[in-house]
Amino acid sequence: MTVIAMQNGAEGESQRVPIPIIALTADTMPDNQDRCSDAGMNDFITKPITKD
């Protein structure tokens, strides 16, 4: 199931609340970010995460 399908819901409701989907991965290769974007994710974060 793609992220877009999950956001559309089981019945494909047209009036839905946007759900931000953020990928968290240790894979830093540029093509991985493209694949996440193509799947419909809104953002991409790589590990490790540092607190500012």
Phi, psi and omega in degrees: 000134179274164178299321180298319178296320178295320180292328180284342181082169184298325183263001180068038181304136181275336179255096183228158175275128180298133178249112179291131178245122182238125179280135174238116186213159174266353180279114184258009181291138183302325182291336177293320177296321178296318179297320178295317179296317179297330179282350177105009179288149184275332183206174188216126179232136177255151177271156355282153179263130177252141179278127179279000000 
